[in-house]
Amino acid sequence: MRSIAIIPAYNEAAAIVDVARSVIDKGIDVIVINDGSSDDTEKCCRRNKIPVISLKNNLGIGGAVQCGYRYAYENGYDIAFQFDGDGQHDINSFDVLIQPILDRQADFVIGSRFLGEVTFRSTWLRRVGIKWISFMLRFITGKRITDPTSGYRAANAKVIEFFAKNYPVDYPEPESTMWLIKKGFHVNEVSVSMFAREHGSSSINSLKSVYYMIKVSLALLITRM
């Protein structure tokens, strides 16, 4: 099966080449979605012959990832997986991530930081937020998702086509997961390894974390209604 890594990148010039090469070295195709970066993200990719699509404007994570899914759909890939451009995801977890798809046990697989031995550490407020969103998803869909904000996710061809045409814009991971469950797609979780961010810092501070919880909760409820 042909697999491709969708790597959304916004001002990730310091890390993007190493991240993309870690995937390419495994024999997996990549497409970097340069989301209107103001740094040399695009130049770094082109200089190192890494496939890249540059968006004229910054669309945010939802728009960038959907662009990647459209690319995967139009080029006939069987599996597409999201892979962060900041070095947090471990390509050595790729085989575990896609195995339920290969076994036809799932259409979509989420790589969880909270299954098995928990090595991931974040701020207290973020952990509360993740647990709250997990509760909301279970309340609405009846399915337990331990890591609803994980960006390390794999999709089969049916989900690739669905996401190429339908994808949330702002904070897409929980919303898109709910969409799939409500549409009858089989969603699974597996335990994966993740690292601390190698470069830069997250754009979500404590205040934004609270805003995130409120906004995602409202979005899930409105979509359910």
Buried (B, 14 or more C-beta within 10 A) or exposed (E): EEBBBBBBBBBBBBBBBEBBBBBBEBEBBBBBBBBBBEBBBBEBBBEBEBBBBBBEEBBBBBBBBBBBBBBBBEEEBBBBBBBBBBBBBBBEBBEBBBBBBEEEEBBBBBBBBBBEEEEBEBEEBBEEBBEBBBBBBBEBBEBEBBBBBBBBBBBBBBBBBBBBEEBBEEBBBBBBBBBBBEEEBBBBBBBBBBEEEEBBEEEBEEEEBEEBBEEBBEBBEEEEE
